[in-house]
Amino acid sequence: MLRNYLKIAFRNLTRNKGYSFINIGGLALGMAVAMPIGLWMSDERSFDKNFQNYDRIVQVMQHITQNGKKVTQGINPYLLGPEIRAQYGSDFTHVLQSSSTNKLLVHGDKRFIKSGRYFEPPVWFQLAGQRPRFGRRPSLQLRLA
């Protein structure tokens, strides 16, 4: 029975070549457009869900004007972290600030520049629910003495 259906479908395809080309081409084009859109939507909805408290993590962005253009960026002034802690500390358990600037260490006449991303204060593991690769969490706490 399936064989008969396939024979009839093939005959109709060969008899109506132009109509078949339009239908199959439209179906292929529709699927080619719908699949990347679906994958993109799935990716956007799963953003940062690998963190334990993903629904309570926010990012502060700033709008600045550079060369006459408005730019939005996630890099904020270093003093914004303590200000957010002071004004909105009751709204957040942790306020984590990161910077991606170069750190300069000077010892005598020697200068060392270390590039990378730094988190201040080191509460990242508690905030994201991550475990350190080595060492212990208590050793990462700030010593304010």
Protein Blocks (a to p, Z undefined) as FASTA:
>chain_A
ZZmmmmmmmmmmmmmmmlmmmmmmmmmmmmmmmmmmmmmmmmmmmgoklpfklmlcccdd
ddddeehiacddfbdcfklmmmmmmmmmmmpmbdcdddfbdcdddehjaccddedddddd
dfklmmnopacfbdcfklmpccfZZ
